[in-house]
Amino acid sequence: MAKQPPKTPQRRARSAAELRRPAPSKAGRRLILIVCEGDQTEHRYFDAIRTAGSLTTVSIEIAPDAGQALAVVERARTLRRLRRQQIEALPYDEIWCVFDREARNEPASFPRAVALATREKFGLAISNPSFEYWYLLHFTETNRPYQDADDLLADLRRHLPGYEKNHALFARLHPQTSLAGNRADRLYERHPDRETDAFPNPSTLVQRLVRQLLDL
């Protein structure tokens, strides 16, 4: 009996949703979502980076419950789900959660927030005791533990007299951003409490997110 020619595998018919969804652009910028816990310091800083670099693929959102780390992570997860439901929208390449860890006022949900973000593969830009530690590293290198965020603010105001959380500082700080990032890395890696605490006092991981944005 003559051999039958091998059958050509049939391709699965693409759904209407798949046909409408655009293919990722290899040459395009990465889509980044940043979720912050407040509408002042962090939001203004990252919005200034976005504006200065014309980063149209960067979205900045504010969590509904300011000061609650878990609310930031849950908001990020919700926004990712909503994005996936938009047929013509590309998924986020990176999602970052930005919040503080002030030991004196740390909510009981902080460990859950970190665990959830890690499980969801979100980037963490956590500062202890507050985001202003990142600002301070643009002026000086210090690993002095702070009692709370107010204690840190007093230190920062020695370099920025009259500083308030609603001040726009990116343009002023930008020339020292690389230096601040190196300081943040060095102090974090050498912190004596690093073996027992992933986010010791003082420390910040904001530099990791800033580098991602400045490299876009």
N, C-alpha and C positions, 0 to 999 in steps of 0.2 A: 504494500500500500504506500502511495506517495506521501511523503511527510508534509504536514500542514505547516505553512509559515507561522512563525511565532506571532502571537497576538500582541498588538501594541497596547500598552497600558492606557486606560482611559483616565483622563484628568478629571478630578472632581469639579463639578460645576461651581463656579464662584457665586457666592450669594450677592444680593444687591448691595448689602452693607460693605462687603469686601471690595466690590467694584467702585464704590464711591469713596472709600478711604484712601487718601493720598499716600504714596510711598515715601518713606523717610528720605530726606535729602542728605547725602553724604557730605556735600560741600557746605550745607547750612550750619548755622550755629546751634549748639545744644540747647534744648528747652529746659529751663531751670525754674523750679517753684521754690520760693522762700516763704516760710510761714513764721511770723514773729509774734511775740506775746504782747506787744504794745504798739501804739501808733505814734510814738515820739522818737526816742533815740535810735533804735534799730531800724525802724521803717524809714526814717529820714536819711540815715546813712546809706542804706542799700539802694534807696531810690535815687540818691545822688550819684552813686556808681552807675546805676542803670542809665541815667540821663547823660552823664559824661561820656559813656561809651556807646551810646545809642543802642543799648541792648534790648531790642524789641522782643527777644525770645525769653526774657526774664520776667516772671510774674512775682509780685510781692503781695502777700495776704496777711491780714491781722486776725489772730485767733479771737473768738468772741469773749473769752474770759481772761482778761489781762492778768498776768502774774501766775497763771496756772500752766505748768509745763505739760501736763497731760492733755489739756485743752488744745495746746499747740499741735501736738502729735496727732490727736484725733481729727483736728481740722485738716491737717495735711493728708491724712488717709481719706477723708471725705472728698477733698478736692481732687485727689487722684482718681477716685471712683467716678466722680462726675465728669472728669476729663475723658475717661475711657468710654463713657456713654455717648459722647459726642462723635458721631460717625465720621465727620470730616476733620477731626482734630487729631494731631499726632500726640502720642503719649509723652509725658515728661521724661527727659533723660536723667534728671537728678531732682531730688526733693530734699530740701534742707529745713531743719527745725532750729530756730534761734530762740534761746531762752536763758535765764539766769538761774544760778543756784546760790542762794543766800542762806547759809546754814542756819542762822538764827531764825529765819522765817521760812525755812524749807517745808513745803507741804508734804504730807505723808505719801502723796501720789507720785513724788519725784522718781523713785526707783522704777515704778510701773511705766512712767513716761519714757525713761531711758530704755527699758526692756522692750517696749512696744516699738519704739523708733528703730532699734537694732533689728528686731524681727522683720519689720517692714523694709529694711535696708534704706532708711532715710539717713542723710548726713546730719550730724549733730554739731552745732556751733554754740556750745555751752560756755558761759563765763561764770566764774566764781570770784567775788560775790556779785558782780554785775558787769554789763556790757562795757561800762566806762573803764574797766581795766584794760581793754583793748586800746582805748584812747590814750590812757596813761603811758602805755608802752611806746607811743610815738615820741615821748619826751624823755623817758628814763627807764632804766631796767631795775625792777625791784621785785623781790619775792617775799616782801613783808606780809604776813597774814593780816587780813582786815576783819574787824569785829562785825561789820555789816556794810551795806552799800553806802551809807552816809559817811562812814569812816573813809572809804575809798574816794568819795566825792571831795572830801576835804583835801586829800592829797592831789587830786586832779586840778582843783582850783588854784593850787600854787603855781601851776603852769598855764592854766586857762582861767584867769580871774573873771568872776561873774558867770561862769558856765552854768547853763540850765539845760534840761533834757530836750527842750525843743529847738536848740541851736543846731544849725546846719554846719557841719565841720569837715565834710569830706575834702573840699577844695583846699582847706588849710592843712589838713593832715596828710594829704596824698603824697607829697614829696618824701615823707618819712615812712610810708607804708611798708616798703620792703624791709627796712630796719626794724620796724615794730613786729613784723612777721617773724623775722629771725630771732628776735628777743623772746617772742611768745613760744616758739618751738623749743628754744634752748631752756627756758625756765620751766616749761612743762616737762620736758624729758628729764631734767635734773631735780625735779621737786622731790624732797625727801619722803613725801607721803604717797608718791605715785604707785607704789607696790600694793597699797591697800585701798587707794581711793582714785578712781579714774578721773575725777574732776576736783582736784585739791584746791585749797585756798592759799594763795591766789592762783588762778590759771584761766586761760581762754583758748578756745579752738576756733575762734572767729577767723583767724588768719587762713584757715583751710578753705573756707567759703570765699573769702576775698580773693584768694589766688585763682580760684576757679572762674570768678567773674572777670577779673582783669586779664585772663588768658583767652577770653572769648573773642 
